[in-house]
Amino acid sequence: MPVTVEPVTSNAPSALLPTYARADLAFARGEGAWLTALDGQRYLDFGSGVAVVSLGHAHPHLVAALTEQAARLWHVSNLYRIPEGERLAARLAAATFADLVFFTNSGAEALECAIKTARKHHASGGQPERYRLITFEGAFHGRTLATIAAGGQTKYLEGFGPPVDGFDQVPFGDLDAVRAAIGPATAGILVEPVQGEGGVRPLPTQTLRALRQICDEAGLLLVLDEVQTGVGRTGRLFAHEWAGITPDIMAIAKGIGGGFPMGACLATFEAARGMTAGTHGSTFGGNPLAMAVGNAVLDIVLADGFLERVRETALRLKQRLAELKDRHPAIIDEVRGEGLLLGLRPAIPNTAMQAALRTEKLLTVAAGDNVVRLLPPLIIGEAEIDAAIEAIDRACVRLAAAPQAGAAA
């Protein structure tokens, strides 16, 4: 049934800062992989709030954890101990390479912490001149002044003055360029195991292993951005596990909160040796509400068999997408990605395909390299896969029959 609300009329001026090109679509409720719009129409959510709603909308375990905590305590600040945060940090450390965890409110904040941790590591060891990080073309690390400089994309840097110093960008996956970029001021290498915003481009396993070796040989820190790839998105708890390596520092967010704003920076004791009292902080980071939800997410994701089911689901979805590519070669050029971080590269502009899919009540996310991202909740099953494939099939049929206004980017 349509939901009775009183939204601002679509032709009225908005008081929101116009930094988003928003679709004229608003939702009233969600359940699992489905969203219900204000007019009562249902949409299959294969965007998950840009890989955030990892366990689907209104997951009962997450709802219970949040509401129970909300009835007890919302905020105390980091002037005091927060037991829920201590428990979540211990669980993350036990499940990963890390010894220490700093909680944030977003992925960009987690990356800021990671960058500061890498710089402070060398400064605390008597080498303050080692502050530069090698990054990769096509990367996306956030929207703060430091993280847009790390990403290096002109469209995000333009108009904000001189880029923050300290980042040396090299071509994606180019190991020779990485070695050539290392100098006396190099502190480490910052990389996404799979570039999400950059076009769902997985870094080859052998390349990630080589980066670990390069860091070990040169005394550098390997810093991973697993904001989009982490917490089960690729079928492992974290994507770097596929390569059998561990980083020194890692930034996470998105899926760890299941929709509640939170992130974290994880590090080894050695990497974090410079992060002593007063070197970093956050008013809201690690608040009891976020910690309750983060622990609830781990309850589900770390349960026996959960990640195995994600891997099985991802394989079935990718196989079905490959069949669609074969059926619609004039529309779909490529299927790429890992786990449930998948991308379709169409032969037409990705914006046209995304719009066609939305018309078919399937929500997706655009990415660089003319890619449409498919980021469903990790809890999808056969019914959701069938519905998504049918929607993509219908969209491809309609797109193939319509004249296209321009070629793919």
C-alpha positions in Angstrom: 0.0 0.0 0.0 1.2 3.5 -0.7 2.6 5.3 2.4 1.0 8.5 3.5 3.7 11.2 3.9 4.0 14.9 3.2 7.2 15.2 1.2 8.4 18.4 -0.3 6.8 18.7 -3.8 9.2 17.8 -6.6 8.9 21.3 -8.2 9.7 23.2 -5.0 13.3 24.4 -4.4 15.3 22.2 -2.1 17.2 23.4 0.9 19.7 20.6 0.4 23.2 21.6 -1.0 23.0 20.5 -4.6 26.0 18.2 -4.6 24.1 15.1 -5.7 22.3 14.3 -9.0 19.5 12.5 -7.2 17.0 10.3 -9.0 13.4 11.5 -8.4 12.6 8.5 -6.2 12.1 8.2 -2.5 11.5 5.2 -0.3 9.4 4.6 2.7 10.5 1.2 3.9 12.7 -1.8 3.1 12.8 -5.5 3.8 15.7 -7.7 2.9 16.7 -6.9 -0.7 13.5 -4.9 -1.5 12.6 -1.3 -1.1 9.1 0.2 -1.2 8.8 3.6 -2.7 6.4 6.3 -1.4 3.9 5.4 -4.1 3.9 1.7 -3.0 6.0 0.4 -5.9 8.7 -2.2 -5.0 12.3 -2.1 -6.2 14.9 -4.8 -6.0 17.9 -3.2 -4.4 21.2 -4.2 -6.0 22.9 -1.1 -4.9 22.6 -1.6 -1.1 23.2 2.1 -0.5 26.5 1.8 -2.3 27.5 -1.5 -0.7 26.4 -0.4 2.8 23.3 -2.4 3.6 25.2 -5.6 3.7 22.6 -7.7 5.5 19.6 -6.2 3.7 17.0 -3.7 4.9 15.5 -4.0 8.4 17.4 -7.2 9.3 15.7 -8.3 12.6 19.0 -9.0 14.4 20.3 -5.5 13.6 17.0 -3.8 14.4 16.9 -5.5 17.8 20.5 -4.6 18.6 20.0 -1.0 17.7 16.7 -0.5 19.5 17.9 -2.3 22.6 21.0 -0.1 22.8 19.0 3.0 22.0 16.8 2.4 25.0 19.9 2.2 27.3 22.5 4.7 26.1 23.3 6.7 23.0 26.4 8.6 23.6 29.1 9.2 26.2 32.2 10.3 24.1 35.6 8.7 24.1 36.4 10.4 27.4 35.2 7.2 29.0 35.4 3.5 28.2 32.8 2.1 25.9 32.5 -1.6 26.5 30.6 -2.3 23.3 33.5 -0.8 21.3 36.1 -2.8 23.3 34.2 -6.0 22.4 33.9 -5.1 18.7 37.5 -4.1 18.5 38.6 -7.4 20.1 36.4 -9.4 17.7 37.8 -7.6 14.6 41.3 -8.1 15.9 40.7 -11.8 16.5 39.2 -12.2 13.0 42.0 -10.3 11.1 45.7 -9.4 11.1 45.1 -6.4 13.4 46.0 -5.8 17.0 44.4 -2.4 17.4 41.2 -0.7 16.1 40.1 3.0 15.9 36.4 3.6 15.2 35.2 6.3 12.9 31.9 7.4 11.4 32.7 6.9 7.7 35.1 5.4 5.2 36.8 8.7 4.5 37.5 9.1 8.2 38.9 5.6 8.4 41.2 6.5 5.5 42.3 9.7 7.2 43.2 7.7 10.2 45.0 5.2 8.1 47.0 7.9 6.4 47.9 9.6 9.7 48.9 6.2 11.2 51.3 5.5 8.3 52.9 8.9 8.6 53.2 8.8 12.3 54.7 5.3 12.2 57.8 6.6 10.5 57.9 9.9 12.4 57.9 7.9 15.7 60.8 5.9 14.4 62.9 9.0 13.7 62.1 9.4 10.0 59.5 12.2 9.8 60.5 12.8 6.2 58.8 9.5 5.2 55.2 10.7 4.8 54.4 9.9 1.1 52.0 7.2 0.0 52.0 5.6 -3.4 48.5 5.3 -4.8 46.9 4.1 -8.0 45.1 5.6 -11.0 41.4 5.2 -10.8 41.4 4.9 -7.0 38.7 6.4 -4.8 39.4 6.8 -1.1 36.8 9.4 0.0 35.9 13.1 -0.3 38.1 14.8 2.3 40.9 17.0 1.1 43.5 14.3 1.9 41.5 11.4 0.4 40.7 13.2 -2.9 44.4 13.9 -3.2 45.1 10.2 -2.6 42.6 9.3 -5.3 44.0 11.8 -7.7 41.0 12.1 -9.9 40.7 15.6 -11.5 36.9 15.7 -11.3 37.1 15.5 -7.5 40.1 17.8 -7.1 39.0 20.7 -9.3 38.2 23.9 -7.5 39.5 23.0 -4.1 42.9 24.6 -4.3 46.3 22.8 -4.3 46.0 19.1 -3.6 47.2 17.9 -0.2 50.8 16.9 -0.6 52.0 13.4 0.1 50.7 11.1 -2.7 52.4 9.7 -5.7 50.1 8.1 -8.2 51.1 5.3 -10.6 49.1 3.4 -13.3 46.8 0.7 -11.9 48.6 -2.5 -11.0 51.9 -1.3 -12.6 54.6 -2.9 -10.4 57.5 -1.3 -12.3 56.0 2.1 -11.7 55.5 1.3 -8.0 59.2 0.5 -7.7 60.2 3.6 -9.6 58.1 5.8 -7.4 59.7 4.6 -4.1 62.1 7.2 -2.7 63.5 8.4 0.6 60.2 10.1 1.5 58.0 7.0 0.8 56.0 5.7 3.8 53.9 3.1 2.2 51.5 1.9 -0.5 47.7 2.6 -0.4 45.5 0.4 -2.5 42.0 -1.1 -2.9 42.0 -4.8 -3.6 39.1 -4.1 -6.0 38.5 -0.6 -7.3 34.8 -0.1 -6.8 34.2 3.5 -7.8 37.0 3.1 -10.3 35.0 0.6 -12.4 35.0 -2.7 -10.4 38.6 -3.5 -11.3 40.1 -6.3 -9.2 43.8 -6.1 -8.5 45.3 -9.4 -9.6 46.2 -11.7 -6.7 49.8 -11.9 -7.8 50.0 -8.1 -7.9 48.8 -7.8 -4.3 51.3 -10.4 -3.2 54.0 -8.5 -5.0 53.0 -5.2 -3.3 53.3 -7.0 0.1 56.8 -8.2 -0.9 57.9 -4.7 -2.1 56.8 -3.2 1.1 58.7 -5.8 3.1 61.8 -5.2 1.1 61.7 -1.4 1.2 60.5 -1.0 4.8 57.2 0.4 3.7 53.7 0.0 5.1 51.0 -1.7 3.1 47.7 0.2 3.6 44.5 -1.4 2.3 41.3 0.4 1.6 38.6 -2.2 2.1 35.8 0.2 2.7 33.8 -1.3 -0.2 35.3 -4.8 -0.4 35.3 -5.7 3.3 32.9 -7.5 5.6 32.1 -10.4 3.3 31.5 -8.4 0.0 33.9 -10.6 -2.0 33.1 -13.9 -0.2 35.9 -13.6 2.3 35.7 -11.5 5.4 38.2 -9.2 3.7 39.3 -9.2 0.0 43.0 -9.4 0.7 42.5 -12.9 2.2 42.1 -14.2 -1.4 45.8 -13.3 -1.9 47.0 -14.9 1.3 48.6 -11.7 2.5 48.0 -9.3 5.4 48.3 -5.5 5.4 49.9 -3.3 8.1 46.9 -0.9 8.2 43.4 -1.3 6.8 40.4 1.1 6.5 36.9 -0.4 6.6 33.4 1.0 6.7 30.1 0.5 4.7 29.2 -3.1 5.4 30.4 -3.2 9.0 27.5 -1.0 10.0 24.9 -2.7 7.9 23.4 0.8 7.2 24.4 2.5 10.4 27.2 5.1 9.8 30.5 3.7 11.0 34.0 2.8 9.9 37.2 1.7 11.4 41.0 1.8 11.0 42.7 -1.5 11.9 46.5 -1.8 12.4 49.2 -4.0 13.8 51.0 -2.9 17.0 54.1 -2.0 15.0 52.3 0.0 12.4 50.4 2.0 15.0 53.4 2.6 17.3 53.1 6.4 16.8 49.4 6.6 17.6 49.6 7.5 21.2 47.2 9.5 23.4 46.2 12.8 21.8 47.4 12.0 18.3 43.9 11.3 16.9 40.3 11.5 18.0 36.6 11.5 17.1 33.6 12.9 19.0 31.1 10.4 17.6 33.4 7.5 16.5 32.7 4.3 18.4 29.5 5.5 20.0 27.4 2.8 21.7 24.7 2.8 19.0 27.3 2.1 16.2 29.1 -0.5 18.3 25.9 -2.4 19.0 25.1 -2.6 15.3 28.7 -3.5 14.4 28.7 -6.4 16.8 25.3 -7.5 15.5 26.7 -7.5 11.9 29.6 -9.7 13.0 27.2 -12.0 14.7 25.8 -12.8 11.3 28.8 -12.5 9.0 31.1 -14.6 11.2 28.4 -17.3 11.8 29.3 -20.8 10.4 28.5 -21.1 6.7 27.6 -17.5 6.0 30.6 -16.5 3.9 30.4 -19.9 2.1 26.9 -19.1 1.1 28.0 -15.7 -0.1 30.6 -17.3 -2.3 28.0 -19.8 -3.7 25.5 -17.0 -4.3 28.1 -14.9 -6.0 29.1 -17.7 -8.4 25.5 -18.3 -9.4 24.9 -14.7 -10.0 28.0 -14.2 -12.1 27.2 -17.3 -14.2 23.7 -16.0 -14.9 25.2 -12.6 -15.8 27.6 -14.3 -18.2 24.6 -15.9 -19.9 23.0 -12.5 -20.3 26.2 -11.2 -21.9 26.1 -14.0 -24.4 22.4 -13.3 -25.1 22.8 -9.6 -25.5 26.3 -9.0 -26.9 25.2 -5.6 -28.4 24.4 -4.3 -25.0 26.7 -6.0 -22.5 30.4 -5.9 -23.3 31.8 -7.4 -20.1 31.0 -8.9 -16.7 33.6 -8.2 -14.1 34.2 -8.2 -10.3 34.6 -10.5 -7.3 32.0 -12.0 -5.0 29.0 -9.7 -4.8 30.9 -6.7 -6.0 30.1 -7.1 -9.7 30.1 -4.8 -12.7 28.4 -4.8 -16.1 30.3 -2.8 -18.7 27.7 -2.0 -21.4 28.3 -1.1 -25.0 26.2 2.0 -24.4 26.6 4.8 -21.8 26.3 3.3 -18.3 23.8 6.0 -17.3 21.4 4.8 -20.0 21.7 1.2 -18.7 21.2 2.3 -15.1 18.1 4.3 -16.1 16.7 1.3 -18.0 17.3 -1.0 -15.0 15.6 1.5 -12.7 12.6 1.5 -15.0 12.5 -2.3 -14.5 12.5 -1.7 -10.8 16.2 -2.8 -10.3 18.5 -0.4 -8.5 22.2 -0.3 -9.3 25.1 2.1 -8.9 27.2 3.7 -11.7 31.0 3.5 -11.6 34.0 4.6 -13.5 35.1 3.0 -16.8 31.5 3.1 -18.0 30.5 0.3 -15.5 27.2 -0.4 -13.7 27.8 -1.8 -10.3 25.7 -4.7 -8.9 26.1 -4.6 -5.1 23.2 -6.7 -3.6 22.8 -7.5 0.1 24.9 -10.5 1.0 21.7 -12.3 2.1 20.1 -12.6 -1.4 18.9 -16.0 -2.6 17.7 -17.6 -5.8 14.5 -15.6 -5.9 16.4 -12.3 -5.9 18.9 -13.5 -8.5 16.0 -14.7 -10.7 14.3 -11.3 -10.4 17.4 -9.4 -11.1 18.3 -11.4 -14.2 14.8 -11.0 -15.5 15.0 -7.3 -15.0 18.3 -7.0 -16.7 17.1 -9.2 -19.6 14.0 -7.0 -20.1 16.2 -3.8 -20.0 18.6 -5.2 -22.6 15.8 -6.1 -24.9 14.4 -2.7 -24.7 17.8 -1.0 -25.0 18.6 -3.1 -28.1 15.4 -2.0 -29.8 15.9 1.7 -29.1 18.2 4.1 -30.9 21.1 5.1 -28.6 22.0 8.7 -28.1 25.8 8.3 -28.1 28.4 5.7 -27.6 29.7 4.3 -24.4 32.4 6.2 -22.5 
